């Protein structure tokens, strides 16, 4: 008995992939013709062997006929199965055919559930990120100067884009809302009094008092004529001029001597009185309602002054201009510091195990938070997108993407069916 050797099943990798849609359409038609040729080949062999057997063919023809007959059955069965995915075979509305067009929404729901269960699970996400080693990879990438420069350039572009989108009046309104009104809502008296009390207790104000005393003495010393004129102007009209001059000169000497004593004697009663006044003023800011109310009035006067309002706008304009200039200049101090900081961060991520562990923990936590809180929204995105697709267009698109590979099912069905038929016929002959 002569044995027939059937060809091995054809695999999809035997043909090169087609990237564009028109190319995929041509490849699909080609593979359909190839699969159809296997069916036609099996049919021709079956008809020839049947006629041959009726004319008295040798015994081995029966084996060939059995293989061809089973190949026809396998080819037709797999053609039906493949076609039923996308349309009704031969246009006949057989139940459970045209699966993709009729079951599109259910398939979308199943796909969403599958993705949610197998890809959006917290444990799956954590394990995947832990195996990837995000921080180590990021550190190695950032430690390369060219990569750090690239990130810096992208950040600079983001800053420029943000500055372009933000309107100056909107930013000023936000600053007034977030800063000015917040400052207005907080009483100044108690915190300012507490701050001043700490300064006075540490005697840090003495340098300022020394400066005021020095300036006062220098002013008196340099303004002899002014003091004389003030005293003379205050003198009675009937007083002789020479008497006024003598009195004015005497007063000037006393004032100059007093200013000198205050300047040189750190324990002068005037200094002690100033210290006492300042301490009492700090206490009044915290406890005295009248002083606290006057502090609030001063605060409102300051904040409502036009110059203060203009200062807010000028502050934003200046900061915006500085940011834009720094972003546009690759050698600016800001970009240099950002680039060096990124390189340093990358090196630390590579070398510091503790830091890597912290960063990996942050990344895993953030991803787990997104999965736990937004998994339903992500799944809904899949199901809603599939639901909006047109049924026939969806079927055509899916067939265009995977139909070429599905034709190998038909081809292999023909081949495997022929082999199965040959084996069955051989066994039947052996036991008969």
C-alpha positions as CSV (number, residue, x, y, z in Angstrom):
1,X,0.0,0.0,0.0
2,X,1.4,3.3,-1.1
3,X,1.3,6.1,1.5
4,X,0.6,9.7,0.6
5,X,2.5,12.6,2.2
6,X,0.3,15.7,2.7
7,X,1.8,19.1,2.8
8,X,2.3,20.8,6.2
9,X,-0.2,23.4,7.4
10,X,0.6,26.9,6.2
11,X,1.4,29.5,8.9
12,X,0.6,33.2,8.8
13,X,4.2,34.2,9.1
14,X,4.9,32.8,5.7
15,X,3.7,36.0,4.1
16,X,5.0,39.5,4.8
17,X,2.7,42.0,6.6
18,X,1.0,44.7,4.7
19,X,1.1,48.1,6.4
20,X,-1.4,50.3,4.5
21,X,-5.2,49.8,4.3
22,X,-5.2,49.3,0.5
23,X,-2.4,46.9,0.8
24,X,-4.2,45.0,3.4
25,X,-7.3,44.8,1.2
26,X,-5.2,43.4,-1.6
27,X,-3.6,40.9,0.7
28,X,-7.0,39.8,2.0
29,X,-8.3,39.2,-1.5
30,X,-5.2,37.3,-2.3
31,X,-5.5,35.0,0.7
32,X,-9.1,34.4,0.0
33,X,-8.2,33.2,-3.4
34,X,-5.5,31.0,-2.0
35,X,-7.9,29.4,0.5
36,X,-10.5,29.0,-2.2
37,X,-7.9,27.4,-4.5
38,X,-7.3,24.7,-1.7
39,X,-11.1,24.0,-1.7
40,X,-11.3,23.9,-5.5
41,X,-8.3,21.6,-5.6
42,X,-9.8,19.2,-3.1
43,X,-13.1,19.3,-5.1
44,X,-11.3,18.5,-8.4
45,X,-9.4,15.6,-6.8
46,X,-12.6,14.3,-5.3
47,X,-14.5,14.4,-8.7
48,X,-11.6,12.9,-10.6
49,X,-11.1,10.0,-8.1
50,X,-14.9,9.3,-8.0
51,X,-15.1,9.0,-11.8
52,X,-11.8,7.0,-11.8
53,X,-13.2,4.6,-9.2
54,X,-16.3,4.0,-11.2
55,X,-14.1,3.0,-14.1
56,X,-12.1,0.5,-12.1
57,X,-9.3,2.5,-10.5
58,X,-6.5,1.0,-8.3
59,X,-7.0,0.6,-4.6
60,X,-4.8,3.6,-3.6
61,X,-7.2,5.9,-5.4
62,X,-9.7,5.3,-2.5
63,X,-7.2,6.8,-0.1
64,X,-6.8,9.9,-2.3
65,X,-10.6,10.2,-2.6
66,X,-11.1,10.0,1.1
67,X,-8.5,12.7,1.8
68,X,-10.0,15.0,-0.8
69,X,-13.5,14.4,0.5
70,X,-12.5,15.2,4.1
71,X,-10.5,18.2,2.9
72,X,-13.6,19.5,1.1
73,X,-15.6,19.1,4.4
74,X,-12.9,20.8,6.4
75,X,-12.5,23.7,4.0
76,X,-16.3,24.3,3.8
77,X,-16.7,24.1,7.6
78,X,-13.9,26.6,8.2
79,X,-15.1,28.8,5.4
80,X,-18.5,28.9,7.2
81,X,-16.9,29.6,10.6
82,X,-14.7,32.4,9.3
83,X,-17.5,34.0,7.2
84,X,-20.0,33.7,10.1
85,X,-17.8,36.1,12.1
86,X,-18.4,39.0,9.7
87,X,-21.6,38.3,7.7
88,X,-24.3,35.8,7.0
89,X,-22.9,33.0,4.8
90,X,-24.3,33.2,1.3
91,X,-26.6,36.0,2.6
92,X,-28.7,33.4,4.5
93,X,-29.7,34.7,8.1
94,X,-28.6,31.6,9.8
95,X,-28.7,31.9,13.7
96,X,-25.4,32.7,15.4
97,X,-23.8,34.1,12.2
98,X,-22.7,37.7,11.4
99,X,-21.4,37.7,15.0
100,X,-19.4,40.9,14.9
101,X,-22.2,43.1,13.4
102,X,-25.0,41.7,15.5
103,X,-23.0,41.3,18.7
104,X,-20.8,44.4,18.5
105,X,-22.1,46.0,21.7
106,X,-21.9,42.8,23.7
107,X,-18.4,42.3,22.4
108,X,-17.5,45.8,23.5
109,X,-18.8,45.1,26.9
110,X,-16.9,41.8,27.1
111,X,-13.8,43.6,25.9
112,X,-14.2,46.3,28.6
113,X,-14.7,43.6,31.3
114,X,-11.7,41.7,30.0
115,X,-9.5,44.8,30.1
116,X,-10.8,45.8,33.5
117,X,-10.2,42.4,35.0
118,X,-6.9,41.4,33.4
119,X,-5.2,44.8,32.8
120,X,-6.7,47.3,35.2
121,X,-6.3,45.2,38.4
122,X,-4.4,47.0,41.2
123,X,-2.2,44.0,41.8
124,X,-1.4,43.5,38.1
125,X,-0.5,47.2,37.7
126,X,1.7,47.1,40.8
127,X,3.5,43.9,39.8
128,X,4.1,45.2,36.3
129,X,5.5,48.5,37.5
130,X,7.6,46.7,40.1
131,X,9.1,44.5,37.4
132,X,9.7,47.3,35.0
133,X,11.7,49.3,37.6
134,X,10.5,52.8,36.6
135,X,12.9,54.7,38.8
136,X,16.0,52.8,37.8
137,X,15.2,53.3,34.1
138,X,14.3,56.9,34.5
139,X,17.5,57.6,36.5
140,X,19.7,55.9,33.9
141,X,18.0,57.9,31.2
142,X,18.1,61.3,33.0
143,X,21.7,60.9,33.9
144,X,22.7,61.2,30.2
145,X,23.3,65.0,29.6
146,X,21.6,64.9,26.2
147,X,18.4,63.5,27.7
148,X,18.4,66.0,30.5
149,X,18.8,68.8,28.0
150,X,15.9,67.3,26.0
151,X,13.7,67.3,29.1
152,X,14.8,70.9,29.9
153,X,13.9,72.0,26.4
154,X,10.5,70.4,26.7
155,X,9.9,72.1,30.1
156,X,10.9,75.4,28.6
157,X,8.5,74.9,25.7
158,X,5.7,74.1,28.3
159,X,6.5,77.3,30.2
160,X,6.4,79.4,27.0
161,X,3.1,77.8,26.1
162,X,1.7,78.4,29.5
163,X,2.8,82.0,29.5
164,X,1.2,82.5,26.1
165,X,-2.2,81.0,27.2
166,X,-2.4,82.9,30.5
167,X,-3.8,86.4,30.2
168,X,-2.2,89.0,32.4
169,X,-5.5,90.3,33.7
170,X,-6.6,86.8,34.7
171,X,-3.3,86.2,36.6
172,X,-3.6,89.5,38.4
173,X,-7.2,88.7,39.4
174,X,-6.0,85.4,40.8
175,X,-3.2,87.1,42.7
176,X,-5.6,89.6,44.2
177,X,-8.1,86.8,45.0
178,X,-5.5,84.4,46.5
179,X,-3.0,86.9,48.1
180,X,-4.6,90.3,48.7
181,X,-7.9,89.1,49.9
182,X,-6.3,86.4,52.0
183,X,-4.1,89.1,53.6
184,X,-7.1,91.3,54.2
185,X,-8.9,88.5,55.9
186,X,-6.1,88.0,58.5
187,X,-5.8,90.5,61.3
188,X,-2.3,92.2,61.3
189,X,-2.2,93.2,65.0
190,X,-1.6,90.0,66.9
191,X,0.9,88.4,64.6
192,X,2.8,91.7,64.0
193,X,2.8,92.3,67.7
194,X,4.2,88.8,68.4
195,X,6.9,89.3,65.8
196,X,7.9,92.7,67.2
197,X,7.9,91.3,70.7
198,X,10.4,88.6,69.7
199,X,12.6,91.2,67.9
200,X,12.6,93.5,70.9
201,X,13.2,90.7,73.4
202,X,16.3,89.7,71.4
203,X,17.4,93.3,71.3
204,X,17.8,93.0,67.5
205,X,16.2,96.5,67.2
206,X,19.2,98.2,68.9
207,X,21.1,98.6,65.7
208,X,18.2,100.4,64.2
209,X,18.0,102.7,67.2
210,X,21.7,103.3,66.9
211,X,21.3,104.3,63.3
212,X,18.4,106.7,64.2
213,X,20.4,108.3,67.0
214,X,23.5,108.7,64.7
215,X,21.4,110.2,62.0
216,X,19.7,112.6,64.5
217,X,23.0,113.8,65.9
218,X,24.4,114.3,62.4
219,X,21.3,116.3,61.4
220,X,21.5,118.6,64.4
221,X,25.2,119.1,63.9
222,X,24.8,119.9,60.2
223,X,21.7,122.2,60.6
224,X,22.9,124.9,63.0
225,X,21.3,127.7,61.0
226,X,18.0,125.8,60.8
227,X,17.8,125.4,64.6
228,X,18.7,129.1,65.1
229,X,16.0,130.2,62.7
230,X,13.3,128.0,64.3
231,X,14.1,129.4,67.8
232,X,14.2,133.0,66.5
233,X,10.9,132.6,64.8
234,X,9.3,131.4,68.0
235,X,10.7,134.3,70.1
236,X,8.4,137.2,71.1
237,X,8.3,140.2,68.7
238,X,9.4,142.6,71.4
239,X,12.6,140.5,72.3
240,X,15.8,142.1,71.0
241,X,17.5,140.3,68.2
242,X,20.8,139.7,70.0
243,X,18.9,138.2,72.9
244,X,17.1,135.8,70.4
245,X,20.5,134.9,68.9
246,X,22.0,134.1,72.3
247,X,18.9,132.0,73.3
248,X,18.9,130.2,70.0
249,X,22.6,129.5,70.3
250,X,22.1,128.2,73.8
251,X,19.2,126.0,72.7
252,X,21.2,124.6,69.8
253,X,24.1,123.7,72.1
254,X,21.7,121.9,74.5
255,X,20.0,120.0,71.7
256,X,23.4,119.1,70.2
257,X,24.7,117.9,73.6
258,X,21.5,115.9,74.2
259,X,21.8,114.3,70.8
260,X,25.4,113.4,71.5
261,X,24.5,111.9,74.9
262,X,21.8,109.8,73.3
263,X,24.2,108.7,70.6
264,X,27.0,107.7,72.8
265,X,25.2,106.4,76.0
266,X,23.5,103.0,75.3
267,X,21.8,103.4,78.8
268,X,20.5,106.9,78.2
269,X,17.0,107.5,79.6
270,X,15.9,108.4,76.1
271,X,16.9,105.0,74.8
272,X,15.3,103.3,77.8
273,X,12.1,105.2,77.1
274,X,12.2,104.2,73.4
275,X,12.7,100.5,74.4
276,X,9.8,100.7,76.9
277,X,7.6,102.3,74.3
278,X,8.4,99.7,71.7
279,X,7.7,96.8,74.1
280,X,4.4,98.4,75.2
281,X,3.4,99.0,71.5
282,X,4.1,95.3,70.7
283,X,1.9,94.2,73.6
284,X,-0.8,96.6,72.6
285,X,-0.9,95.2,69.1
286,X,-1.7,91.8,70.6
287,X,-4.2,92.9,73.3
288,X,-5.4,96.5,73.0
289,X,-8.5,96.7,70.8
290,X,-7.9,100.3,69.9
291,X,-4.3,99.7,68.7
292,X,-5.4,96.5,66.8
293,X,-8.2,98.5,65.1
294,X,-5.8,101.2,64.0
295,X,-3.5,98.5,62.7
296,X,-6.4,97.2,60.6
297,X,-7.1,100.6,59.2
298,X,-3.5,101.1,58.2
299,X,-3.6,97.6,56.5
300,X,-6.6,98.5,54.4
301,X,-5.1,101.9,53.5
302,X,-1.9,100.2,52.4
303,X,-3.6,97.4,50.3
304,X,-6.1,99.8,48.7
305,X,-3.4,102.3,47.7
306,X,-3.1,102.5,43.8
307,X,0.6,101.9,44.0
308,X,0.2,98.6,45.8
309,X,-2.3,97.5,43.1
310,X,0.1,98.5,40.4
311,X,2.9,96.7,42.2
312,X,0.9,93.4,42.0
313,X,0.6,93.8,38.2
314,X,4.2,94.8,37.8
315,X,5.3,91.8,39.9
316,X,3.5,89.4,37.5
317,X,4.8,91.2,34.4
318,X,8.3,91.1,35.7
319,X,8.1,87.5,36.7
320,X,6.6,86.6,33.3
321,X,9.3,88.4,31.4
322,X,12.0,86.8,33.4
323,X,10.5,83.3,32.9
324,X,10.2,83.8,29.1
325,X,13.7,85.1,28.8
326,X,15.1,82.2,30.8
327,X,13.1,79.7,28.8
328,X,14.3,81.1,25.5
329,X,18.0,81.2,26.5
330,X,19.5,77.7,26.6
331,X,22.4,79.1,28.6
332,X,20.2,80.9,31.2
333,X,20.8,80.3,34.9
334,X,17.3,78.8,35.2
335,X,17.7,76.2,32.4
336,X,21.3,75.4,33.6
337,X,20.1,74.7,37.1
338,X,17.2,72.6,35.9
339,X,19.4,70.6,33.6
340,X,22.0,70.0,36.3
341,X,19.3,69.1,38.7
342,X,17.8,66.5,36.4
343,X,21.3,65.0,35.8
344,X,21.9,64.9,39.6
345,X,18.5,63.4,40.1
346,X,19.2,60.7,37.5
347,X,22.5,59.8,39.2
348,X,20.9,59.6,42.6
349,X,18.1,57.3,41.2
350,X,20.8,55.0,39.8
351,X,22.9,54.9,43.0
352,X,20.5,55.4,45.9
353,X,18.4,52.3,46.6
354,X,16.3,54.1,49.2
355,X,15.4,56.9,46.8
356,X,14.5,54.4,44.1
357,X,12.3,52.5,46.5
358,X,10.5,55.8,47.4
359,X,10.0,56.8,43.8
360,X,8.8,53.3,42.8
361,X,6.4,53.4,45.7
362,X,5.0,56.8,44.6
363,X,4.6,55.6,41.0
364,X,2.9,52.4,42.1
365,X,0.6,54.3,44.5
366,X,-0.3,56.8,41.8
367,X,-1.1,54.1,39.3
368,X,-3.1,52.1,41.8
369,X,-5.1,55.2,42.7
370,X,-5.9,55.8,39.1
371,X,-6.9,52.1,38.6
372,X,-9.1,52.0,41.7
373,X,-10.8,55.3,41.2
374,X,-11.1,55.6,37.4
375,X,-11.3,51.9,36.2
376,X,-15.0,52.3,35.5
377,X,-14.4,55.4,33.4
378,X,-11.7,53.7,31.4
379,X,-13.8,50.7,30.8
380,X,-16.7,52.9,29.8
381,X,-14.4,54.7,27.3
382,X,-13.9,51.3,25.6
383,X,-17.5,50.2,25.6
384,X,-18.9,53.6,24.6
385,X,-16.4,53.9,21.7
386,X,-17.4,50.4,20.4
387,X,-21.0,51.3,20.8
388,X,-20.6,54.3,18.6
389,X,-19.1,52.3,15.8
390,X,-21.3,51.4,12.8
391,X,-21.9,47.7,12.8
392,X,-21.2,47.0,9.1
393,X,-18.2,49.3,9.1
394,X,-16.8,47.7,12.2
395,X,-17.2,44.3,10.7
396,X,-15.4,45.5,7.5
397,X,-12.6,47.1,9.5
398,X,-12.0,44.1,11.7
399,X,-12.0,41.7,8.7
400,X,-9.5,44.0,7.0
401,X,-7.2,43.8,10.0
402,X,-7.4,40.1,10.9
403,X,-9.2,38.5,7.9
404,X,-6.0,37.8,6.1
405,X,-4.7,35.7,9.0
406,X,-8.1,34.0,9.4
407,X,-7.9,32.6,5.8
408,X,-5.1,30.4,7.1
409,X,-7.8,28.7,9.2
410,X,-9.5,27.8,5.9
411,X,-6.3,26.6,4.4
412,X,-5.2,24.6,7.4
413,X,-8.8,23.2,7.7
414,X,-8.5,21.8,4.2
415,X,-5.1,20.3,5.0
416,X,-5.9,19.0,8.4
417,X,-9.3,17.7,7.1
418,X,-7.6,15.8,4.3
419,X,-5.1,14.3,6.8
420,X,-7.9,13.3,9.1
421,X,-9.9,11.7,6.3
422,X,-6.9,9.8,5.1
423,X,-6.2,8.5,8.6
424,X,-9.9,7.5,9.1
425,X,-10.1,5.7,5.7
426,X,-6.8,3.9,6.4
427,X,-8.0,2.7,9.8
428,X,-11.3,1.5,8.2
429,X,-9.4,-0.4,5.6
430,X,-7.1,-2.1,8.1
431,X,-10.0,-3.3,10.4
432,X,-12.3,-4.4,7.5
